[in-house]
């Protein structure tokens, strides 16, 4: 997990952040109700964002095609 961490700088202080995939693993492994609920919400957010990116890319690809009118 350490190798996949994100590093952010806030007010000249470096902060290590767990990668999203690892956070989901940790939340599921904890097994507490609140952690499982958090993991489910994070997965919905990630998949929703991913679907939006795919949708936008598809629209751009189709719009750029010469036969698209």
C-alpha positions as CSV (number, residue, x, y, z in Angstrom):
1,X,0.0,0.0,0.0
2,X,2.8,2.4,0.8
3,X,4.1,2.3,-2.8
4,X,0.7,3.3,-4.1
5,X,0.0,6.2,-1.8
6,X,-0.7,9.7,-3.0
7,X,1.3,12.5,-1.6
8,X,-0.3,15.9,-1.1
9,X,1.2,19.2,0.1
10,X,-0.9,21.3,2.4
11,X,0.6,24.5,3.9
12,X,4.1,23.3,3.1
13,X,3.5,19.9,4.9
14,X,3.6,16.7,2.9
15,X,0.8,14.3,3.7
16,X,0.6,10.7,2.7
17,X,-2.8,9.6,1.5
18,X,-4.0,6.0,1.0
19,X,-4.8,5.2,-2.7
20,X,-8.5,4.8,-3.3
21,X,-8.3,1.1,-4.2
22,X,-6.4,0.4,-1.0
23,X,-8.9,2.5,1.0
24,X,-11.7,0.3,-0.3
25,X,-9.8,-2.8,0.7
26,X,-9.2,-1.5,4.2
27,X,-12.8,-0.4,4.7
28,X,-14.0,-3.9,3.6
29,X,-11.4,-5.7,5.7
30,X,-12.5,-3.7,8.8
31,X,-15.9,-5.1,8.3
32,X,-17.7,-2.6,10.6
33,X,-21.1,-1.5,9.4
34,X,-19.9,2.1,9.0
35,X,-16.9,1.0,7.0
36,X,-18.9,-1.2,4.7
37,X,-21.3,1.6,4.1
38,X,-18.4,4.0,3.3
39,X,-17.0,1.5,0.9
40,X,-20.3,1.1,-0.9
41,X,-20.7,4.9,-1.3
42,X,-17.1,5.3,-2.5
43,X,-17.6,2.5,-5.1
44,X,-20.8,4.2,-6.4
45,X,-18.9,7.5,-6.7
46,X,-15.9,5.9,-8.5
47,X,-18.1,4.0,-10.9
48,X,-20.3,7.0,-11.5
49,X,-17.3,9.1,-12.3
50,X,-15.8,6.3,-14.5
51,X,-19.1,6.0,-16.4
52,X,-19.2,9.8,-17.0
53,X,-15.7,9.8,-18.3
54,X,-16.5,6.9,-20.8
55,X,-19.7,8.7,-21.8
56,X,-17.8,12.0,-22.5
57,X,-15.1,10.2,-24.4
58,X,-17.7,8.4,-26.6
59,X,-19.5,11.7,-27.3
60,X,-16.3,13.4,-28.3
61,X,-15.3,10.5,-30.5
62,X,-18.6,10.3,-32.3
63,X,-18.8,14.1,-32.6
64,X,-15.4,14.2,-34.3
65,X,-16.3,11.5,-36.8
66,X,-16.7,13.0,-40.3
67,X,-20.0,11.2,-41.0
68,X,-21.6,12.6,-37.8
69,X,-24.1,15.3,-38.5
